[in-house]
């Protein structure tokens, strides 16, 4: 899917919701090669946390914030295994290369604005204050309403 | 407490407070607080004059808030010196609020939020739920919008077209949460139409009524979209259709055509057909020609291609479609429909599946997916 179709005009709508998915590692060419956070200096950890609070505060201030959650690294895959049998579980896969760490949900006027916000988030400081440049996956939500659709 | 009746009074009461010397943002807050008190007090102690009650209570709330803010002492003195109120609010006050809330300096989302609160009298929580965002987010949007228009005088002439665009956006947001935004948009447009004689206000009201009349038939009991041609026309609201047609005819008689009147005329022609087969597609194409002439809107051209496909056959529709930008929303869905009608289910199935990927809403996505599945199942047989 190219960015042109992502930015399609939703003429009947004012705002659209997007998920900014934080993959701990992963993305087209993973850029995250720094140490886990417990190896950072306390000041570096604080700076990172401060950035995250400020980022959320900015989104709240602009009226674009919807939700954010951080996921614990454990958990498991689960699936149905037939009538009368308990579901099958598999995992946890804490060592997996691509671990979804959490998300933001934003409500913004355009795809371009969603990309701009994701760009800001990706600049969160890492060791030495350098931006971590992590890849964020930006995914539009389907809207639910369909008034003019016939 | 009849909440809709109560909310009808909101813009006039804000207008009165502003004319007594309150700034718009504080007046609006004070009226919201008065509304909350009305909902609490009225059931046991209904006022003889609801509007007078709201003005008195809102004015007291405004004074309380102003006094509480000691840094605004000087403004308080000015307010205390203000002359006592004259006759109660006019139509002009309400009209000015419509213009203010749709001020060109506001983004569409801000205009919508501010209109729903200051003109519609909805609470921030209700608006937030309708747009599926946290209450704090919506509160922020509204207070930013108020700041943006804080220097705008309430007596400046506004542009009706911007107001109509905002009301149309509210209408298209449809129904989610516990607030029916389509019904609310109709209420606000009806109120506007009662205040000013303007063909396009009437046109938009007619369009909304005619669209809303079909809503019961637009989804089946499982929530699936039902296309116009397959709708049970017995479930259309004939009262709303009759009203919409009346409003439209009165507007058209004034002979100042605009895009909303043209759209309403198309909706009226659909409403007029007892069966899908009886639809007067030739006249609908003519109205789309008018609409394209008036707006040069690519979406109008796309819809025109559909109408041409019905009036002159799918080949003609595909020819009309070929002249349009394939990146237009719903272009692929229209192509799929026309290819199926032209007897090419393979191409149609492929295009329906493709169109589903870029649908504008989830119900539309599901509908297009089912169309693709239906054709693919037939092709396998």
Boltz contact constraints between the chains, C-beta under 6 A:
constraints:
  - contact:
      token1: [A, 5]
      token2: [B, 358]
      max_distance: 6.0
  - contact:
      token1: [A, 8]
      token2: [B, 329]
      max_distance: 6.0
  - contact:
      token1: [A, 12]
      token2: [B, 172]
      max_distance: 6.0
  - contact:
      token1: [A, 14]
      token2: [B, 108]
      max_distance: 6.0
  - contact:
      token1: [A, 14]
      token2: [B, 109]
      max_distance: 6.0
  - contact:
      token1: [A, 14]
      token2: [B, 112]
      max_distance: 6.0
  - contact:
      token1: [A, 14]
      token2: [B, 169]
      max_distance: 6.0
  - contact:
      token1: [A, 15]
      token2: [B, 109]
      max_distance: 6.0
  - contact:
      token1: [A, 63]
      token2: [B, 137]
      max_distance: 6.0
  - contact:
      token1: [A, 63]
      token2: [B, 140]
      max_distance: 6.0
  - contact:
      token1: [A, 63]
      token2: [B, 141]
      max_distance: 6.0
  - contact:
      token1: [A, 65]
      token2: [B, 137]
      max_distance: 6.0
  - contact:
      token1: [A, 66]
      token2: [B, 133]
      max_distance: 6.0
  - contact:
      token1: [A, 107]
      token2: [B, 133]
      max_distance: 6.0
  - contact:
      token1: [A, 142]
      token2: [B, 362]
      max_distance: 6.0
  - contact:
      token1: [A, 143]
      token2: [B, 361]
      max_distance: 6.0
  - contact:
      token1: [A, 144]
      token2: [B, 176]
      max_distance: 6.0
  - contact:
      token1: [A, 144]
      token2: [B, 362]
      max_distance: 6.0
  - contact:
      token1: [A, 145]
      token2: [B, 174]
      max_distance: 6.0
  - contact:
      token1: [A, 146]
      token2: [B, 361]
      max_distance: 6.0
  - contact:
      token1: [A, 146]
      token2: [B, 363]
      max_distance: 6.0
  - contact:
      token1: [A, 146]
      token2: [B, 364]
      max_distance: 6.0
  - contact:
      token1: [A, 147]
      token2: [B, 172]
      max_distance: 6.0
  - contact:
      token1: [A, 147]
      token2: [B, 174]
      max_distance: 6.0
  - contact:
      token1: [A, 148]
      token2: [B, 172]
      max_distance: 6.0
  - contact:
      token1: [A, 149]
      token2: [B, 364]
      max_distance: 6.0
  - contact:
      token1: [A, 150]
      token2: [B, 228]
      max_distance: 6.0
